[in-house]
Amino acid sequence: MTILITGARGHVARSLVHQLLAAGQEVRAASRNPAASALPAVLCDLADPDSAAPALAGVTKLFMYAEPRGVDGFVERAVAAGVEHIVLLSALLASADAEDAIARLHRDAESAVAGSGVAWTFVRPGGFATNTLPWAATVRAEGVVRDPFPDAHSAPVHEADIAAVAARALIEPGHKGAVYELTGPESVTRRRQAELIGEAIGRPVGFVVQDLAEHRAELSRWTSPEVADSVIRHSRDAVGRPAPTTDTIEKVTGEPARAYGRWVRDHAADFTG
Ligand SMILES: NC(=O)c1ccc[n+]([C@@H]2O[C@H](COP(=O)([O-])OP(=O)(O)OC[C@H]3O[C@@H](n4cnc5c(N)ncnc54)[C@H](OP(=O)(O)O)[C@@H]3O)[C@@H](O)[C@H]2O)c1
């Protein structure tokens, strides 16, 4: 029984592979770029279903990222290859309004998986703690976080907790048809996150209110203009509004969700270089 983990270079996938191996599972990691993967991996691009046949051979369970391009063809091939259960990394925003770009892409992926008739579990995290990794460069160089929204709240979720929920869904019975909405355990502002980074690395970290156009340009380096607009809109909506939290991580894994301060300690090397 082989479990295929797509997106091997992703934070969640990497943590998931380690957790499944530690649990004695037979795992195959796959990446669009296996040569650049820190884990041994085979080729699999969700947006190019024709590339997936070798990766899918002998696989009964599958963890996949929400890549709407090619998803129908990919899921069809997975089911034909014998996959019986798909755990999809979706997003809390999948239930947001229909016009939102982030909501749409995750809903499209969920619909393709559910429409295939295969058993599924949807893991829907809120904002990731890893979203603050882009702050590391200015923390290292200038001792500051640069962001336009110091008072925006979020309940950042640790990638290891997302992976722990996905691991349970893949290896235990009882998770088919479940939708798991995951958040970190507490709402923090971005200004407080900067302070927590400072506490973790042992020197104070300031906060510089960044120009919005500069922020949009930075976001546009890794995503589409629609998704960048959506990220900015959600940040603005979160100003002064504590983020709701869920206890799903603890309910599914039996362990309390890891707080942002713990995440920074786990990633302190990124902020000190
Ligand atoms: N950031 C957030 O706040 C947030 C919130 C809710 C949900 N999410 C979901 O979580 C995802 C990010 O997870 P993460 O932090 O683990 O990601 P990450 O570290 O940024 O890595 C994303 C990984 O997705 C994989 N991927 C992307 N397109 C792919 C494709 N066409 N075929 C196969 N794999 C593909 C890639 O793996 P390879 O390069 O190895 O192929 C990539 O490394 C987002 O895309 C979103 O769907 C994010």
PDBQT file of the ligand as one rigid body, heavy atoms in Angstrom, charges set to zero:
ROOT
HETATM    1  N1  LIG A 301      -0.230  30.040   2.494  1.00  0.00    +0.000 N 
HETATM    2  C1  LIG A 301      -1.386  29.980   3.131  1.00  0.00    +0.000 C 
HETATM    3  O1  LIG A 301      -1.692  30.764   4.039  1.00  0.00    +0.000 OA
HETATM    4  C2  LIG A 301      -2.366  28.919   2.759  1.00  0.00    +0.000 A 
HETATM    5  C3  LIG A 301      -3.592  28.854   3.422  1.00  0.00    +0.000 A 
HETATM    6  C4  LIG A 301      -4.478  27.841   3.098  1.00  0.00    +0.000 A 
HETATM    7  C5  LIG A 301      -4.153  26.900   2.145  1.00  0.00    +0.000 A 
HETATM    8  N2  LIG A 301      -2.961  26.980   1.505  1.00  0.00    +0.000 N 
HETATM    9  C6  LIG A 301      -2.644  25.962   0.480  1.00  0.00    +0.000 C 
HETATM   10  O2  LIG A 301      -1.368  25.421   0.755  1.00  0.00    +0.000 OA
HETATM   11  C7  LIG A 301      -0.555  25.510  -0.387  1.00  0.00    +0.000 C 
HETATM   12  C8  LIG A 301       0.866  25.835   0.040  1.00  0.00    +0.000 C 
HETATM   13  O3  LIG A 301       1.348  24.783   0.853  1.00  0.00    +0.000 OA
HETATM   14  P1  LIG A 301       2.888  24.738   1.324  1.00  0.00    +0.000 P 
HETATM   15  O4  LIG A 301       3.129  25.803   2.312  1.00  0.00    +0.000 OA
HETATM   16  O5  LIG A 301       3.250  23.338   1.616  1.00  0.00    +0.000 OA
HETATM   17  O6  LIG A 301       3.502  25.162  -0.029  1.00  0.00    +0.000 OA
HETATM   18  P2  LIG A 301       4.872  25.698  -0.435  1.00  0.00    +0.000 P 
HETATM   19  O7  LIG A 301       5.900  25.350   0.572  1.00  0.00    +0.000 OA
HETATM   20  O8  LIG A 301       4.738  27.097  -0.913  1.00  0.00    +0.000 OA
HETATM   21  O9  LIG A 301       5.012  24.761  -1.703  1.00  0.00    +0.000 OA
HETATM   22  C9  LIG A 301       3.967  24.607  -2.615  1.00  0.00    +0.000 C 
HETATM   23  C10 LIG A 301       4.201  23.284  -3.280  1.00  0.00    +0.000 C 
HETATM   24  O10 LIG A 301       3.065  22.961  -4.077  1.00  0.00    +0.000 OA
HETATM   25  C11 LIG A 301       3.502  22.040  -5.019  1.00  0.00    +0.000 C 
HETATM   26  N3  LIG A 301       2.838  22.298  -6.293  1.00  0.00    +0.000 N 
HETATM   27  C12 LIG A 301       2.483  23.490  -6.795  1.00  0.00    +0.000 A 
HETATM   28  N4  LIG A 301       1.988  23.316  -8.042  1.00  0.00    +0.000 NA
HETATM   29  C13 LIG A 301       2.077  21.984  -8.297  1.00  0.00    +0.000 A 
HETATM   30  C14 LIG A 301       1.785  21.182  -9.390  1.00  0.00    +0.000 A 
HETATM   31  N5  LIG A 301       1.293  21.695 -10.540  1.00  0.00    +0.000 N 
HETATM   32  N6  LIG A 301       2.017  19.847  -9.321  1.00  0.00    +0.000 NA
HETATM   33  C15 LIG A 301       2.539  19.294  -8.206  1.00  0.00    +0.000 A 
HETATM   34  N7  LIG A 301       2.847  20.021  -7.114  1.00  0.00    +0.000 NA
HETATM   35  C16 LIG A 301       2.624  21.334  -7.176  1.00  0.00    +0.000 A 
HETATM   36  C17 LIG A 301       4.998  22.299  -5.259  1.00  0.00    +0.000 C 
HETATM   37  O11 LIG A 301       5.775  21.169  -5.028  1.00  0.00    +0.000 OA
HETATM   38  P3  LIG A 301       6.902  20.753  -6.098  1.00  0.00    +0.000 P 
HETATM   39  O12 LIG A 301       7.586  22.012  -6.508  1.00  0.00    +0.000 OA
HETATM   40  O13 LIG A 301       7.781  19.813  -5.350  1.00  0.00    +0.000 OA
HETATM   41  O14 LIG A 301       6.184  20.095  -7.240  1.00  0.00    +0.000 OA
HETATM   42  C18 LIG A 301       5.340  23.378  -4.251  1.00  0.00    +0.000 C 
HETATM   43  O15 LIG A 301       6.574  23.163  -3.637  1.00  0.00    +0.000 OA
HETATM   44  C19 LIG A 301      -1.139  26.644  -1.219  1.00  0.00    +0.000 C 
HETATM   45  O16 LIG A 301      -0.867  26.425  -2.574  1.00  0.00    +0.000 OA
HETATM   46  C20 LIG A 301      -2.606  26.569  -0.900  1.00  0.00    +0.000 C 
HETATM   47  O17 LIG A 301      -3.253  25.692  -1.796  1.00  0.00    +0.000 OA
HETATM   48  C21 LIG A 301      -2.056  27.957   1.783  1.00  0.00    +0.000 A 
ENDROOT
TORSDOF 0
